[in-house]
Amino acid sequence: MHIAILTFEGFNELDSLIAPGILHRVKKPGWRVSIASPAPRVRSMNGVVLEAQPRWPTRAPPTP
């Protein structure tokens, strides 16, 4: 399962940074957690800048 925390310009650090921190503690096989944003960099309401994590395909490749 891939969980993406959507983060936009003007984000609140509590919303975008605590959730991934908690979800990373779940040790389940196949779980991934990342921060997704529409731009390469986004700035929080308090000036914290996050760089987008590498992009991934929007859908799974076809199964042979």
C-alpha positions, 0 to 999 in steps of 0.5 A: 500500500502506498500512502501519499500525504498531499501537501500544498503551498501554505500547508500546516506543518502539523497536518503534513509532517506528523502523519508521515512520522506516525505512519512510518512507524507501522511496520507492515510489508509493502507499506510506503508513505510519502509526501506528494505535492503539485510543485517541486517545492512548497512553502508552509504557512510558517516558511518551512520549505519541503522538496517533493519526493520522487514522483511515482506512476499514477497507476500500476503497470499492467500485469503480464 
